[in-house]
Amino acid sequence: MVSEYWNAVSVTYETAPTGSCERKHALPAGQYRIDVPVYASPEDALAKTGARIATQTFTLPVAGDTLPVALGVSP
């Protein structure tokens, strides 16, 4: 099991006098989907080849702020 932090926001960039400004906006409640590439070997991951995709559909907000994604199987 691996825990990965994800912030449920969309990010926009705006031009500012000193460069650019990053603005984060909370995603609205609703249905979303995450697709996670799963590789058979570290070499495949480095080459980004031969991945299968583990898919999880979920609704925000997520209870307990935790979303388990099963990487062993995908619907």
Secondary structure, 3 states (H helix, E strand, C coil): CCCCCCCCEEEEEEEECCEEEEEEEECCCEEEEEEEEECCCHHHHHHCCCCEEEEEEEEECCHHHCCCCCCCCCC
